[in-house]
C-alpha cells in the first residue's frame, strides 16, 4: 500500500492510530508493505505494538509525537 503521509496541504496526517467509521477494504493482516515519502515498512508477522511503531516511523515527522501519544492512550503501545 502506498500513500502520502499527509492530506489537506500537510495539515492532517494520513497515518492514524484508529479508523473512524467507514469501510475497510484491506484488513490489517492482509497489509504487508506500506510506503510513504518517509520510508517503507514490512508489517508481515509483526505484533500490533510493533506495527504501530513502524507506521509511526514512516508518518510525517510533524505528526510522529502526537501519533505516539495517541497510540499509547488507546493501548496500541
ABEGO torsion letter per residue (X at the ends): XBBBABBGGGABBABBABBBEEBBABBAAABABBBBAAEBBBABGBBAAAAAAAAAAABBAAAAAAAAAAAAAAGAX
